[in-house]
Amino acid sequence: MGCRGKKDPVASQTDTEVIDSGSTDNGTTLEPSSAPEPDSAPGVQPTSEPNADPDQEDTATEVDPEGLRDGWVLVWRDEFSGSEIDTNKWEFEVNGQGGGNNELQYYTDRSENSRIENDALVIEARSESYTGTDGTRNYTSARLRTINKGDWTYGRIEARIRLPYGQGIWPAFWMLPTDWVYGGWAASGEID
């Protein structure tokens, strides 16, 4: 499986696909369930604006689902080709609680922080005062996740992501368990 993105100089862009070998631990599709947030860890104070390198060469190629290995089936894909983020696939996490890492932003569902542009998901961190139900923060961003929207036990996950660089920012593509069978974060695992 694979993903494709565009070369636009934005804070973050991504396309995502999931390819499954067709099997789960019991041969059926697993139902999603909610998971607790990770515990707190030290945060970093942003001191510069995040940037995507507009001169960076775009070398990734689009994956052709027809060219998959025998027995593999494409089970989930988002090319971000619509005009809005597909809420059947993505959930906005909206809060100002620090993301479990003492982060300084307020995660919003506003188009200023996350939107579709040129067939790519753009997640934009902004230096601005924002007040929500969890208080006031001096930065905003977005956090989108597939929790309760999609689960995969076996398979291959690929994403093509252009990440920004700059002091104090922490772009991430995380895979966390749905069922935290070995305890809270990070005992049940995390793949970054």
C-alpha positions in Angstrom: 0.0 0.0 0.0 1.2 3.5 -0.3 0.3 7.1 -0.3 0.8 10.2 -2.3 1.1 13.9 -1.5 1.9 17.1 -3.3 4.9 19.5 -3.2 3.1 22.5 -1.9 5.0 24.4 0.9 2.5 23.8 3.8 2.9 22.8 7.4 2.1 19.1 6.8 0.5 17.0 4.1 -0.4 13.4 4.0 -2.3 10.7 2.0 -2.9 7.3 3.7 -3.7 3.8 2.7 -4.0 0.5 4.6 -3.5 -2.8 2.8 -4.6 -6.0 4.6 -3.5 -9.6 3.9 -7.2 -10.4 4.4 -6.8 -11.9 7.8 -7.4 -10.9 11.4 -6.8 -12.9 14.5 -10.3 -14.5 14.3 -11.0 -14.1 10.5 -13.4 -11.2 11.0 -13.3 -7.4 11.0 -12.6 -6.1 14.5 -14.8 -3.4 16.0 -13.0 -0.2 17.1 -13.1 0.9 20.7 -11.8 3.9 22.5 -8.4 4.0 24.2 -7.1 6.2 27.0 -4.7 9.1 26.3 -1.0 8.7 26.9 0.4 10.0 30.2 2.1 13.4 30.4 5.7 14.0 29.3 7.8 17.1 29.1 6.9 19.5 26.3 8.9 21.9 24.2 8.4 25.7 23.9 8.1 26.7 20.2 10.5 29.5 19.3 10.2 29.6 15.5 7.6 29.2 12.8 7.3 25.7 11.3 8.3 25.4 7.7 8.0 22.8 4.9 10.9 22.9 2.5 9.4 24.1 -0.8 12.7 23.1 -2.6 12.7 19.6 -1.4 12.5 17.2 -4.3 9.3 15.1 -4.4 10.6 11.5 -5.1 7.8 9.3 -3.8 5.6 7.4 -6.2 1.9 6.6 -6.1 1.1 3.0 -5.2 -0.9 1.0 -7.6 -3.3 -1.3 -5.7 -3.4 -3.6 -8.7 0.4 -4.2 -8.3 0.0 -5.6 -4.8 1.5 -8.9 -3.8 -0.7 -12.0 -4.3 -3.2 -12.3 -1.5 -3.0 -8.6 -0.4 -6.1 -6.5 -0.6 -6.5 -2.7 -0.3 -8.9 -2.3 2.7 -8.6 1.5 3.4 -7.5 4.5 1.6 -7.7 8.3 1.7 -6.3 10.4 -1.1 -7.8 13.6 0.3 -9.4 14.4 -3.1 -12.6 15.9 -1.7 -13.3 19.4 -0.6 -13.5 18.5 3.1 -11.9 16.0 5.5 -13.9 12.8 5.4 -15.4 12.4 8.9 -16.4 8.8 8.1 -12.6 8.0 8.1 -11.2 10.7 10.5 -12.1 12.0 13.9 -11.0 15.4 15.1 -9.6 15.4 18.6 -10.6 18.8 20.1 -9.0 19.8 23.4 -6.4 22.0 25.0 -5.1 19.3 27.4 -1.6 19.1 26.0 -1.9 15.9 23.9 -0.5 13.8 26.7 2.9 15.4 26.2 2.5 18.8 27.9 2.0 20.3 24.4 1.2 23.9 24.1 -1.4 23.9 21.4 -5.2 23.7 21.5 -6.3 21.0 19.0 -9.2 22.3 17.0 -11.5 21.1 14.2 -11.3 24.5 12.4 -10.3 24.8 8.8 -7.5 27.2 9.8 -5.8 24.2 11.4 -6.8 21.3 9.1 -8.1 21.2 5.6 -7.9 19.6 2.1 -5.7 21.6 -0.4 -4.6 20.3 -3.8 -5.5 16.6 -2.9 -3.5 16.7 0.3 -4.4 17.0 4.0 -2.9 20.1 5.4 -2.4 20.4 9.2 -1.3 23.8 10.2 0.1 24.9 13.6 -0.7 28.6 14.3 0.7 31.0 16.8 -2.6 32.6 18.1 -4.5 32.8 21.3 -7.4 30.4 21.4 -10.0 29.7 24.1 -12.0 26.5 24.2 -13.7 24.4 26.9 -10.3 23.4 28.3 -9.0 26.9 28.7 -6.8 29.2 26.7 -3.7 28.3 24.7 -1.3 30.5 22.7 -1.0 28.0 19.8 -3.5 26.0 17.7 -3.1 22.9 15.6 -5.1 19.8 14.6 -5.0 16.1 15.6 -6.9 13.7 13.4 -7.2 10.0 14.2 -9.0 6.9 13.0 -10.1 5.7 16.4 -13.6 4.2 16.2 -13.3 4.6 12.4 -10.9 1.8 11.4 -8.9 -1.0 12.9 -6.3 -3.3 11.4 -4.8 -6.3 13.1 -2.5 -7.5 10.3 -1.3 -5.8 7.2 0.9 -3.1 5.9 0.3 0.6 6.5 1.9 3.3 4.4 1.6 7.0 4.4 3.4 9.7 2.4 3.8 12.7 4.7 5.8 15.9 4.3 6.7 17.0 7.8 7.6 20.5 8.8 10.8 21.4 10.5 11.4 24.0 13.2 12.2 24.3 16.8 9.5 23.2 19.2 7.2 21.4 16.8 6.4 17.7 17.0 4.8 16.3 13.9 3.9 12.7 14.2 2.1 9.8 12.6 1.3 7.4 15.4 -0.2 4.0 15.6 -1.8 3.1 18.9 -3.8 0.1 20.0 -7.5 0.1 20.2 -7.6 -2.3 23.1 -4.9 -1.5 25.7 -4.6 -5.2 26.9 -1.1 -4.7 28.5 -1.9 -1.5 30.3 -1.9 2.2 29.5 0.6 4.0 27.3 3.1 2.8 26.4 2.8 -0.7 27.8 0.4 -1.8 25.1 2.6 -0.4 22.3 3.1 2.5 20.0 4.6 2.7 16.5 5.8 6.1 15.4 
